[in-house]
């Protein structure tokens, strides 16, 4: 650990020195370079696509959306606001390539996967900072972030190892925030079915004012700050066999972000907190009064120079979480509570420069994951006291992931070529440094202004280290294997992107060849007490396609009644399926078909109506409380949102309805999802 901390300190000092040197050189050089994505131009909204949005998710260098050789779906602020959503998880339900499997209301706990992957196989980023949970992907969306802060969501489909290191196998989700340039106050309150209540407030304040909207045209230095807080609760939509609440939910979140920028450099810093309690019904075992509490904090700082021969972008972050699981709620005598505490320290350095042969990026990351637990990990030489109890953390795991990358891009008007290598070494697996290559190609077939057709193809390889739960969770009918191997994938993709001022569409075809796929399986022949075991499946291949299209006539015709329509469809097929007697919990329970359709209508100029339809058909089976095995049935859900904003959106009244036709369906095991859900609220912007 001492060596690790020394490495952090040396890296930070080196990066700070480099940043100052390149900033001073930039002041003399005067050559502009792109920093963060603050100066992007949005030309699409609820199509979940930006056209000129500069992306840092698919590459280590900024590349505008239409030149990328990867499928990156972007959901901007307007699209987020238009959905009948109470959480980020709800917003993601309307992306065809994303599998959102909820346990409980309002995303009390949600597993989010991409392209058939599970919740552990998708990396979660906040403003480009990796906040994935090494304990378990079940808790990755306990985000220390309020809904009011969200400026957009980027979904990178397919392996993203060259961006996220060892945290991603099937994709990544980046949640973006932004601070207003002027002093501004937001507030909201909403209520609805099942005792739902949510309220939030956000205040942005600037230390100085811009003289222009151009980032490179500032009057001296500029400070910006944003602070928000929210509280949400619900009674839940079910009760235990004894009549007690067992899906109740409450959470408190606070988030702060600051920014400093001048003509030479930009620095951003973040800090957030999330405290959440929820009744866990029978989410993990057959007992229906389980309970869980999580407490998460997050802090990070990142920066970059805006001018100079070399753009240096260091970031330093810390993620902390406490988790308490109660198999029998408020009854430790029946079964002792499980306690876990995780600290993740990371330092990332991304640099790039342009020269005659293109743009080259290089850098690396050191990420240390430290967990202590009452039941997960290897026995500790020195157990640590669990605060507020008379117990100790007797087990733990500490592992350090070191990754280095090199990427070169040739970005021309007609084509984009990118090649990269990621080298990874992890202390836990005692693995030697291993290299994972990737290559992307994008070619322009036709273009006239914003009207274009582009073809792309890519090859990417990546890996994912097992979560601590997959390695050591051996309680409650589970038996983990501490010797399972990391997952690996080789992914091939090709597709087309077409865009016109009021119409856009895309098609992607992909093939993933996975090795050592990790899953929990059990033999149902062993009866009701069959044990779930973590295993490496071996080689599993999957193929699929994604089609998206949207028509926005209001961009071409002056109409307020019909604003747009869109649809997206995803299909996936795997070579490995459930066999007789063998039941899978994740890998073989993917969405074979998912179809999403949206309709946006304008009623006068101040009232909007949005209608959403989702159809899902999942493979796999689940076992009910009586031990009977059922296949997942396909289902369709209709959601809607009606809002009235006046004047100039300073006040907005809205009503939302989820599952309008009260469809009964199952997304995860034997947990029924909520029926008709109604909500009404009001938002203020001053």
Buried (B, 14 or more C-beta within 10 A) or exposed (E): EEEBEEBBEEBBEEBEEBBBBBBBBBBEEEEEBBBBBBEBEBBBBBBBBBBBBBBBBBBBBBBBBBBBBBBBBBBBBEBBBBBBBBBBBBBBBBBBBBBBBBBBBBBBBBBBBBBBBBBBBBBBBBBBBBBBBBBBBBBBBBBBBBBBBBBBBBBBBBBBBBBBBBBBBBBBBBBBBBBBEEEBEBBBBBEBBBBBBBBBBBBBBBEEEBEEEEBBEBEEEBEBBBBBBBBBBBBBBBBBEEEEBBBBBBBBBBBBBBBBBBBBBBBBBBBBBBBBBBBBBBBBBBBBBBBBBBBBBBBBBBBBBBBBBBBBBBBBBBBBBBBBBBBBBEEEEEBBBBBBBBBBBBBBBBBBBBEEEBBBBBBBBBBBBBBBBBBBBEEBEEBEEBEEEEBBBBBBBBBBBBBBBBBBBEBEEEBBBBBBBBBBBBBBBEBEEBEBEBBBBBBBEEBEEBEBBBBBBBBBBBBBBBBBBBBBBBBBBBBBBBEBBBBBBBBBBBBBBBBBBBBBBBBBBBEBBBBBBBBBBBEBEEEEEBBBBBBBBEEBEBBBBBBBBBBBBBBEEEEBEBBBBBBBBBBBBBEBEBEEEEBBBBBBBBBBBBBBBBBBBBEEEBBBBBBBBBBBBBBBBBBEEEEEEEEBEEBEBBBBBBBBBEEEEEBBBBBBBBBBEEEEBBBBBBBEBBBEBBBBBEBEBE
